[in-house]
Amino acid sequence: MTSVAKTTAPASSPSGCPLAAAEPLFKPEGFSPEQSVLYMLKRAMTGLGQTVNREMAMEDPTLPQWLPLFKVWKGDANTVAELARVCTIDVSTMTRLLDRLEKKGLVRRERCETDRRVVRISLTPEGQAVAERVPEVLCAVYNRALQGFTADEWAQLRSLLLRLAERAEAMAQEPGAPA
């Protein structure tokens, strides 16, 4: 028995997005974690992450160290707090990650002279070299992972993932909303 129920097309909003499914897509009876959204996304994320880490020649597969390097290099963040926000991890986790990057000689942390609470992040020349490789490595890994997908299939998958991410983020912001 499958855990995903078939539905008829749900009503759509003026933007064409479904308002609500007529019947739930997932039901507790016969539920299989292997068919769940989180499980499938985690499998994809783990496989892609391990491949990127291997190709970036980074040593810590549990926290992608290339992401903060890339974000600093691009100018998306230059403080610990900003970097944690744009990498979607908490500040204490980012601090530990920066400890490792600093030990490897990839980043430097400096206290802001005007506000001692602020810690600015800069790349060393070695960190700059790693960050500059990120787009090339990511594109190569993603192209391998999407081999066999057409451009239209990728566009559809991207659109669906963006919708899912936006909905999940909106749900996370709902105070005390029922599941």
N, C-alpha and C positions, 0 to 999 in steps of 0.2 A: 504494500500500500504506500502510495507516495504522500509526502507531507505537504506538497504544494497543490492547492485546489485550483481547478480551472474556473475562470470567471468570465462573465460577459463583459463587453466593453463598458467601463465606468463612465459616468457623466463627466463632461469636460467643462473647464472654466473657459472664459473668453480667450485666454492665451493658449488653449488646447491641452492644458495639463489636466490630468484626472482629478476630480474633486474628492472622490472616495470610492473604494472598491465596493461593489454590491455585496460581496461576501469576502471574508478574510482570505488572503492568499496563503497564509500559514495557519495550520490548526494543530492543537496539542496532540490529538490522537494520530499516531503514526509519524510523529515528528522525528526527523533524523537530523542531527547536527551537521552531518556532511552536506546537506542540502541547504543549510542556512546561509544567509547573506554574509554574516560575520566570518564564518568558516571559509567560504570561498574567497572572500576578500583577503583574509589572513594568509591563505595558501599562496595567492598571487603576490601579496606584499612580501612574504617571507622569501619566496623564490627569487623575485626581482631584487630584493634587498641583498640577499646573499651573493647574487651574481654581480651586482654593482660593487659591493664591498670587495669581492675578489678582484674585479677588474681595476678598482681604484687602489688596490694593494694596501687597504687599510686593515688594521689588526683587530678591531673591535666590532664583531658582527651584530652585537645586540643593540647598539646605538649608532646609527649612521653618522660618522664623524665628518663625512664630506659635506653634509647639508649645512651645518653652521659655517664652515669655511666658505662655501659657495655664497651663502646669504651675506656674509661680511664683504666678500669680494665684489658682489653685485651692488653693494650699498643699501641693501634692504634693512640692515641693522648694524649698529656699532656699539651697543651697550648690551650687558648681560640680559637685562629685562626685555629689551626689544628682540634680541636674538631668541630668547625663550618663546616669546609670543609668536614670531614668524615661523619658528620650527615646531610650534604646537606642543611644547613640553613645559613643565614647570621650572621655575627659576633654580631650585635646588638641584634638579637633574641636569640642567644646563651648566650649572657651576661645576658639577662633577665631570661632565663631558669636557668642559674647557680645561679642567685640571689635567686631563689626559692629553688634550691637544697641546697644552703648554709644555708638558713634559717631553712631548715629541718635537718641540721646537717649531710648531706650526702657527701658534698665536701668541700675542702678548696682551696682558691685561694691565690697564693703568687707571688709577683713580682720577676722576675729573677734578681739576684744581678749584673750580667754582662751587662744586657740590660733591663732597667726599663720599656721599652715598652712591653716586653713579660710578660704575666701572665700565670704561671704554675698552673695546676689543679691536685689535689690529692684527693683520696677518704678517708673519715673517716672510722673507723671500721664499722659504720652503713651503709655507702655507699658501702663498700666492700661486706657486707652481701646481700644487694639488688642486686648488680651486679652479684654475684655468682648464684643467683636464675634465672637470665634471660634465659640461655639456656634451663633449665628444663621447665620453663613456656612457652617459645616460641615453643618448640617441642610439648608440650601437646596441645597448642592452634592450631598449624598448623596441627597436626595429627587429631584433631577433625574436623577442617575445611575441610580437604581433605578426610574425611571418605567417602568411596564409590568410591574413585578414585583408579585405579590400579597404580602400580609402573610405568608402561609404560605411562599411562595418565599423571601422575605427571611429568615424564621426558619430555614429549611432551609439557606440559603447561610451565614448567620451560624454556625449549628451546625457545618457542615462546615469552615468556615474556622477556627473555634476548635479543632476536633479536629486539623486539619492543623498549626496553630500549636503546639499542645501536643505533638504527635508530633515535629515538627521541633525544638522546644526540647529535648525529651528526647534525641533523637538527638545533638544538639550537645553534650550533657553526657556522652555515653558515651565513656570514654577509649579511643582506638584501635580503636573498633568498625569492622568492615568496612562498606563502602558497601552 
